[in-house]
Amino acid sequence: MQRPVLHSKIHMATVTAAKPDYVGSITIDADLLRATGMRVNDRVLVANCRNGARFETYIFLGEPASGAIELNGAAAHLVEPGDRVIVMHFAMMDDDEYRAHHPRVAIIGEDNRIVDTIRYDPSELPPPA
């Protein structure tokens, strides 16, 4: 059986633009994609830390070193420039893949630059008592 599990995450990036008249997506700086293993056209879940909105969209490629985190189309109505967001990418994995996977997380600071990267360890539930 496969289940959706966290593949990677961009943690606390700042929205740089909201373009409701643009074709829908989230444009992300190529350096952030490279650091997390996310790809153009991957489906992502975005959480707005200011208002609690959570929505799905897909990735467009942003210029490297641009710091771009731009919400386009309908999703642009759920954010404002300056909002902090968490971008989560999920992948379908079976139990063996899950045990071997360590999601990559980019911790974001000023100007949407990576200040740290971490990996989450998979964990198993303890056996029933």
HELIX and SHEET records of a PDB file:
HELIX    1   1 ALA A   30  THR A   36  1                                   7    
HELIX    2   2 GLY A   73  LEU A   78  5                                   6    
HELIX    3   3 ASP A   95  ALA A  100  1                                   6    
HELIX    4   4 GLU A  110  ASN A  112  5                                   3    
SHEET    1   A 9 ALA A  17  LYS A  19  0                                        
SHEET    2   A 9 ILE A  69  ASN A  72  1                                        
SHEET    3   A 9 SER A  25  ASP A  29 -1                                        
SHEET    4   A 9 ARG A  54  GLY A  62  1                                        
SHEET    5   A 9 ARG A  43  ASN A  48 -1                                        
SHEET    6   A 9 ARG A  84  MET A  93 -1                                        
SHEET    7   A 9 ARG A   3  THR A  14 -1                                        
SHEET    8   A 9 ARG A 104  ILE A 108  1                                        
SHEET    9   A 9 ILE A 114  ARG A 119 -1                                        
END                                                                             
